[in-house]
């Protein structure tokens, strides 16, 4: 059985994960304004798995902004 290779540029993937880990560390220190999605994810999953999920979310956001050629508009916090 063949192994599954990682797709895409490894340097960009690494930077997204480093950024996601920075966000998670910041959210743990400043828990009063934590993103509800990230808070629920961290309650259910290990930190590295949550970082990969957050990096994926960041990558999809960056891709959407780049392809639509629009300015990013963050959703207001509930």
DOMAR-711980 format. One record per atom (N, C-alpha, C, O, CB): residue number from 1; atom name; x, y, z. Coordinates in nm, 3 decimals. Glycine has a CB too. Layout:
PT   n atom      c1      c2      c3
PT NUM   CA       X       Y       Z
...
***
This chain:
PT   n atom      c1      c2      c3
PT   1    N   0.086  -0.117   0.000
PT   1   CA   0.000   0.000   0.000
PT   1    C   0.090   0.124   0.000
PT   1    O   0.186   0.130   0.077
PT   1   CB  -0.097   0.000   0.124
PT   2    N   0.062   0.221  -0.084
PT   2   CA   0.142   0.342  -0.095
PT   2    C   0.107   0.440   0.017
PT   2    O  -0.005   0.441   0.067
PT   2   CB   0.122   0.409  -0.232
PT   3    N   0.205   0.521   0.054
PT   3   CA   0.180   0.622   0.158
PT   3    C   0.118   0.746   0.094
PT   3    O   0.130   0.769  -0.026
PT   3   CB   0.312   0.658   0.232
PT   4    N   0.054   0.826   0.175
PT   4   CA  -0.010   0.949   0.129
PT   4    C   0.091   1.062   0.144
PT   4    O   0.143   1.085   0.253
PT   4   CB  -0.141   0.979   0.209
PT   5    N   0.118   1.132   0.035
PT   5   CA   0.213   1.242   0.041
PT   5    C   0.140   1.372   0.073
PT   5    O   0.022   1.387   0.044
PT   5   CB   0.291   1.256  -0.091
PT   6    N   0.212   1.465   0.134
PT   6   CA   0.155   1.597   0.163
PT   6    C   0.161   1.679   0.036
PT   6    O   0.262   1.680  -0.034
PT   6   CB   0.232   1.668   0.281
PT   7    N   0.055   1.748   0.007
PT   7   CA   0.048   1.830  -0.113
PT   7    C   0.082   1.974  -0.080
PT   7    O   0.069   2.016   0.035
PT   7   CB  -0.092   1.821  -0.177
PT   8    N   0.126   2.048  -0.178
PT   8   CA   0.150   2.191  -0.159
PT   8    C   0.291   2.223  -0.117
PT   8    O   0.376   2.135  -0.104
PT   8   CB   0.055   2.245  -0.058
PT   9    N   0.315   2.349  -0.095
PT   9   CA   0.447   2.396  -0.057
PT   9    C   0.469   2.377   0.092
PT   9    O   0.390   2.424   0.174
PT   9   CB   0.466   2.544  -0.096
PT  10    N   0.576   2.309   0.127
PT  10   CA   0.600   2.278   0.268
PT  10    C   0.632   2.403   0.349
PT  10    O   0.597   2.409   0.467
PT  10   CB   0.714   2.178   0.281
PT  11    N   0.697   2.502   0.288
PT  11   CA   0.732   2.623   0.364
PT  11    C   0.607   2.702   0.401
PT  11    O   0.598   2.755   0.512
PT  11   CB   0.828   2.710   0.285
PT  12    N   0.513   2.712   0.310
PT  12   CA   0.388   2.784   0.340
PT  12    C   0.306   2.707   0.443
PT  12    O   0.247   2.766   0.534
PT  12   CB   0.306   2.806   0.211
PT  13    N   0.302   2.575   0.428
PT  13   CA   0.229   2.492   0.524
PT  13    C   0.290   2.507   0.664
PT  13    O   0.218   2.519   0.762
PT  13   CB   0.231   2.342   0.480
PT  14    N   0.423   2.508   0.672
PT  14   CA   0.491   2.524   0.800
PT  14    C   0.459   2.660   0.862
PT  14    O   0.434   2.669   0.982
PT  14   CB   0.643   2.508   0.782
PT  15    N   0.461   2.766   0.781
PT  15   CA   0.430   2.900   0.832
PT  15    C   0.287   2.910   0.882
PT  15    O   0.261   2.976   0.983
PT  15   CB   0.454   3.004   0.724
PT  16    N   0.193   2.845   0.813
PT  16   CA   0.054   2.846   0.859
PT  16    C   0.040   2.776   0.994
PT  16    O  -0.035   2.822   1.081
PT  16   CB  -0.038   2.779   0.755
PT  17    N   0.112   2.666   1.012
PT  17   CA   0.104   2.593   1.138
PT  17    C   0.170   2.673   1.250
PT  17    O   0.119   2.676   1.362
PT  17   CB   0.171   2.455   1.125
PT  18    N   0.283   2.738   1.221
PT  18   CA   0.348   2.822   1.322
PT  18    C   0.255   2.936   1.362
PT  18    O   0.245   2.968   1.481
PT  18   CB   0.482   2.879   1.268
PT  19    N   0.189   2.997   1.265
PT  19   CA   0.093   3.104   1.296
PT  19    C  -0.024   3.054   1.378
PT  19    O  -0.070   3.122   1.469
PT  19   CB   0.042   3.167   1.168
PT  20    N  -0.072   2.934   1.345
PT  20   CA  -0.184   2.877   1.421
PT  20    C  -0.143   2.847   1.564
PT  20    O  -0.221   2.869   1.657
PT  20   CB  -0.235   2.750   1.353
PT  21    N  -0.021   2.797   1.584
PT  21   CA   0.026   2.772   1.720
PT  21    C   0.040   2.902   1.799
PT  21    O   0.013   2.905   1.919
PT  21   CB   0.161   2.698   1.717
PT  22    N   0.081   3.009   1.732
PT  22   CA   0.091   3.139   1.799
PT  22    C  -0.047   3.187   1.842
PT  22    O  -0.063   3.242   1.951
PT  22   CB   0.158   3.242   1.706
PT  23    N  -0.146   3.168   1.756
PT  23   CA  -0.284   3.208   1.789
PT  23    C  -0.334   3.126   1.908
PT  23    O  -0.397   3.181   1.998
PT  23   CB  -0.378   3.190   1.667
PT  24    N  -0.306   2.997   1.910
PT  24   CA  -0.351   2.912   2.020
PT  24    C  -0.285   2.953   2.150
PT  24    O  -0.351   2.961   2.253
PT  24   CB  -0.322   2.764   1.989
PT  25    N  -0.153   2.980   2.147
PT  25   CA  -0.086   3.025   2.269
PT  25    C  -0.144   3.156   2.318
PT  25    O  -0.163   3.174   2.438
PT  25   CB   0.065   3.041   2.245
PT  26    N  -0.174   3.248   2.227
PT  26   CA  -0.233   3.376   2.264
PT  26    C  -0.373   3.357   2.322
PT  26    O  -0.407   3.420   2.422
PT  26   CB  -0.237   3.471   2.143
PT  27    N  -0.452   3.273   2.260
PT  27   CA  -0.589   3.247   2.307
PT  27    C  -0.588   3.183   2.446
PT  27    O  -0.676   3.212   2.527
PT  27   CB  -0.663   3.155   2.208
PT  28    N  -0.490   3.097   2.474
PT  28   CA  -0.483   3.035   2.607
PT  28    C  -0.450   3.139   2.713
PT  28    O  -0.499   3.129   2.826
PT  28   CB  -0.379   2.923   2.609
PT  29    N  -0.368   3.239   2.679
PT  29   CA  -0.334   3.344   2.777
PT  29    C  -0.447   3.442   2.794
PT  29    O  -0.471   3.490   2.904
PT  29   CB  -0.208   3.417   2.734
PT  30    N  -0.518   3.474   2.687
PT  30   CA  -0.626   3.573   2.689
PT  30    C  -0.759   3.501   2.667
PT  30    O  -0.827   3.525   2.567
PT  30   CB  -0.603   3.683   2.580
PT  31    N  -0.796   3.416   2.760
PT  31   CA  -0.913   3.330   2.742
PT  31    C  -1.044   3.406   2.740
PT  31    O  -1.145   3.353   2.693
PT  31   CB  -0.917   3.227   2.852
PT  32    N  -1.047   3.530   2.790
PT  32   CA  -1.174   3.601   2.796
PT  32    C  -1.226   3.642   2.658
PT  32    O  -1.347   3.662   2.642
PT  32   CB  -1.159   3.725   2.883
PT  33    N  -1.140   3.654   2.558
PT  33   CA  -1.187   3.692   2.425
PT  33    C  -1.157   3.583   2.322
PT  33    O  -1.136   3.612   2.204
PT  33   CB  -1.122   3.824   2.382
PT  34    N  -1.155   3.459   2.366
PT  34   CA  -1.122   3.348   2.278
PT  34    C  -1.232   3.325   2.175
PT  34    O  -1.351   3.346   2.202
PT  34   CB  -1.099   3.220   2.359
PT  35    N  -1.191   3.283   2.057
PT  35   CA  -1.284   3.248   1.950
PT  35    C  -1.362   3.123   1.995
PT  35    O  -1.301   3.023   2.032
PT  35   CB  -1.208   3.223   1.814
PT  36    N  -1.495   3.128   1.992
PT  36   CA  -1.574   3.013   2.039
PT  36    C  -1.542   2.884   1.962
PT  36    O  -1.538   2.776   2.021
PT  36   CB  -1.723   3.043   2.028
PT  37    N  -1.520   2.895   1.830
PT  37   CA  -1.488   2.777   1.750
PT  37    C  -1.358   2.714   1.799
PT  37    O  -1.349   2.592   1.817
PT  37   CB  -1.477   2.815   1.601
PT  38    N  -1.258   2.798   1.820
PT  38   CA  -1.128   2.748   1.865
PT  38    C  -1.136   2.694   2.007
PT  38    O  -1.072   2.593   2.040
PT  38   CB  -1.022   2.858   1.857
PT  39    N  -1.212   2.759   2.091
PT  39   CA  -1.228   2.715   2.229
PT  39    C  -1.290   2.574   2.234
PT  39    O  -1.243   2.488   2.309
PT  39   CB  -1.317   2.815   2.308
PT  40    N  -1.395   2.551   2.155
PT  40   CA  -1.458   2.419   2.150
PT  40    C  -1.363   2.314   2.094
PT  40    O  -1.359   2.201   2.142
PT  40   CB  -1.586   2.424   2.066
PT  41    N  -1.287   2.354   1.992
PT  41   CA  -1.193   2.261   1.930
PT  41    C  -1.083   2.220   2.028
PT  41    O  -1.048   2.102   2.036
PT  41   CB  -1.131   2.324   1.805
PT  42    N  -1.030   2.316   2.102
PT  42   CA  -0.926   2.286   2.200
PT  42    C  -0.978   2.200   2.315
PT  42    O  -0.902   2.125   2.377
PT  42   CB  -0.867   2.415   2.255
PT  43    N  -1.106   2.210   2.344
PT  43   CA  -1.165   2.127   2.450
PT  43    C  -1.175   1.981   2.406
PT  43    O  -1.170   1.890   2.489
PT  43   CB  -1.303   2.180   2.488
PT  44    N  -1.190   1.958   2.274
PT  44   CA  -1.209   1.823   2.222
PT  44    C  -1.083   1.756   2.170
PT  44    O  -1.071   1.634   2.177
PT  44   CB  -1.309   1.827   2.113
PT  45    N  -0.988   1.835   2.118
PT  45   CA  -0.874   1.779   2.046
PT  45    C  -0.742   1.820   2.108
PT  45    O  -0.735   1.920   2.180
PT  45   CB  -0.878   1.823   1.900
PT  46    N  -0.636   1.744   2.081
PT  46   CA  -0.502   1.785   2.124
PT  46    C  -0.460   1.916   2.056
PT  46    O  -0.515   1.952   1.952
PT  46   CB  -0.399   1.672   2.094
PT  47    N  -0.364   1.985   2.115
PT  47   CA  -0.325   2.117   2.066
PT  47    C  -0.275   2.112   1.922
PT  47    O  -0.310   2.199   1.842
PT  47   CB  -0.217   2.177   2.156
PT  48    N  -0.193   2.013   1.887
PT  48   CA  -0.139   2.009   1.751
PT  48    C  -0.248   1.983   1.648
PT  48    O  -0.244   2.039   1.538
PT  48   CB  -0.030   1.901   1.741
PT  49    N  -0.344   1.900   1.681
PT  49   CA  -0.455   1.873   1.590
PT  49    C  -0.538   2.001   1.571
PT  49    O  -0.581   2.032   1.460
PT  49   CB  -0.545   1.756   1.644
PT  50    N  -0.560   2.074   1.680
PT  50   CA  -0.632   2.200   1.671
PT  50    C  -0.554   2.302   1.588
PT  50    O  -0.613   2.380   1.513
PT  50   CB  -0.660   2.257   1.812
PT  51    N  -0.421   2.301   1.601
PT  51   CA  -0.338   2.393   1.523
PT  51    C  -0.348   2.361   1.375
PT  51    O  -0.352   2.453   1.293
PT  51   CB  -0.193   2.386   1.569
PT  52    N  -0.351   2.235   1.339
PT  52   CA  -0.364   2.195   1.198
PT  52    C  -0.501   2.239   1.145
PT  52    O  -0.511   2.287   1.032
PT  52   CB  -0.346   2.042   1.181
PT  53    N  -0.604   2.222   1.225
PT  53   CA  -0.738   2.264   1.183
PT  53    C  -0.745   2.416   1.165
PT  53    O  -0.805   2.465   1.070
PT  53   CB  -0.844   2.218   1.285
PT  54    N  -0.683   2.489   1.256
PT  54   CA  -0.681   2.635   1.246
PT  54    C  -0.599   2.679   1.125
PT  54    O  -0.637   2.773   1.056
PT  54   CB  -0.625   2.697   1.374
PT  55    N  -0.486   2.612   1.100
PT  55   CA  -0.405   2.644   0.982
PT  55    C  -0.484   2.619   0.854
PT  55    O  -0.473   2.696   0.759
PT  55   CB  -0.275   2.561   0.982
PT  56    N  -0.562   2.513   0.852
PT  56   CA  -0.647   2.483   0.736
PT  56    C  -0.750   2.594   0.717
PT  56    O  -0.775   2.638   0.605
PT  56   CB  -0.717   2.346   0.753
PT  57    N  -0.810   2.638   0.827
PT  57   CA  -0.909   2.745   0.820
PT  57    C  -0.845   2.875   0.770
PT  57    O  -0.904   2.947   0.689
PT  57   CB  -0.975   2.768   0.959
PT  58    N  -0.724   2.905   0.819
PT  58   CA  -0.652   3.023   0.774
PT  58    C  -0.620   3.015   0.625
PT  58    O  -0.635   3.113   0.552
PT  58   CB  -0.524   3.041   0.855
PT  59    N  -0.575   2.898   0.581
PT  59   CA  -0.541   2.880   0.440
PT  59    C  -0.664   2.899   0.350
PT  59    O  -0.655   2.961   0.245
PT  59   CB  -0.480   2.741   0.417
PT  60    N  -0.777   2.845   0.393
PT  60   CA  -0.899   2.861   0.313
PT  60    C  -0.943   3.007   0.309
PT  60    O  -0.992   3.054   0.206
PT  60   CB  -1.013   2.775   0.370
PT  61    N  -0.925   3.080   0.420
PT  61   CA  -0.959   3.222   0.423
PT  61    C  -0.868   3.302   0.331
PT  61    O  -0.915   3.387   0.255
PT  61   CB  -0.949   3.276   0.566
PT  62    N  -0.738   3.275   0.338
PT  62   CA  -0.643   3.344   0.251
PT  62    C  -0.673   3.315   0.105
PT  62    O  -0.670   3.406   0.022
PT  62   CB  -0.498   3.301   0.285
PT  63    N  -0.702   3.190   0.073
PT  63   CA  -0.734   3.153  -0.065
PT  63    C  -0.859   3.227  -0.113
PT  63    O  -0.862   3.277  -0.226
PT  63   CB  -0.753   3.001  -0.078
PT  64    N  -0.963   3.233  -0.030
PT  64   CA  -1.087   3.299  -0.070
PT  64    C  -1.065   3.449  -0.092
PT  64    O  -1.117   3.506  -0.188
PT  64   CB  -1.195   3.277   0.037
PT  65    N  -0.990   3.512  -0.005
PT  65   CA  -0.963   3.655  -0.020
PT  65    C  -0.880   3.680  -0.147
PT  65    O  -0.905   3.776  -0.220
PT  65   CB  -0.888   3.710   0.105
PT  66    N  -0.782   3.593  -0.172
PT  66   CA  -0.695   3.611  -0.289
PT  66    C  -0.770   3.589  -0.419
PT  66    O  -0.749   3.662  -0.516
PT  66   CB  -0.576   3.517  -0.281
PT  67    N  -0.856   3.488  -0.424
PT  67   CA  -0.925   3.459  -0.550
PT  67    C  -1.037   3.558  -0.580
PT  67    O  -1.065   3.587  -0.696
PT  67   CB  -0.982   3.319  -0.547
PT  68    N  -1.100   3.610  -0.476
PT  68   CA  -1.206   3.709  -0.497
PT  68    C  -1.151   3.850  -0.509
PT  68    O  -1.224   3.941  -0.547
PT  68   CB  -1.307   3.703  -0.384
PT  69    N  -1.023   3.868  -0.477
PT  69   CA  -0.956   3.997  -0.482
PT  69    C  -1.034   4.104  -0.406
PT  69    O  -1.060   4.213  -0.457
PT  69   CB  -0.935   4.040  -0.627
PT  70    N  -1.069   4.070  -0.284
PT  70   CA  -1.141   4.161  -0.196
PT  70    C  -1.062   4.184  -0.069
PT  70    O  -0.966   4.112  -0.041
PT  70   CB  -1.281   4.105  -0.162
PT  71    N  -1.101   4.283   0.006
PT  71   CA  -1.042   4.312   0.136
PT  71    C  -1.108   4.219   0.238
PT  71    O  -1.230   4.200   0.235
PT  71   CB  -1.061   4.464   0.176
PT  72    N  -1.028   4.162   0.327
PT  72   CA  -1.081   4.072   0.429
PT  72    C  -1.167   4.150   0.528
PT  72    O  -1.127   4.254   0.579
PT  72   CB  -0.967   4.000   0.503
PT  73    N  -1.286   4.097   0.552
PT  73   CA  -1.377   4.156   0.651
PT  73    C  -1.402   4.049   0.757
PT  73    O  -1.469   3.949   0.732
PT  73   CB  -1.512   4.206   0.585
PT  74    N  -1.348   4.072   0.876
PT  74   CA  -1.365   3.976   0.985
PT  74    C  -1.509   3.977   1.033
PT  74    O  -1.575   4.081   1.034
PT  74   CB  -1.269   4.008   1.102
PT  75    N  -1.557   3.860   1.074
PT  75   CA  -1.691   3.851   1.130
PT  75    C  -1.689   3.911   1.269
PT  75    O  -1.596   3.885   1.345
PT  75   CB  -1.741   3.704   1.134
PT  76    N  -1.789   3.991   1.305
PT  76   CA  -1.791   4.049   1.439
PT  76    C  -1.808   3.940   1.544
PT  76    O  -1.882   3.844   1.524
PT  76   CB  -1.904   4.153   1.451
PT  77    N  -1.739   3.957   1.657
PT  77   CA  -1.750   3.860   1.766
PT  77    C  -1.888   3.864   1.827
PT  77    O  -1.946   3.971   1.846
PT  77   CB  -1.644   3.887   1.873
PT  78    N  -1.941   3.746   1.858
PT  78   CA  -2.076   3.739   1.916
PT  78    C  -2.075   3.774   2.062
PT  78    O  -2.180   3.773   2.127
PT  78   CB  -2.135   3.601   1.898
***
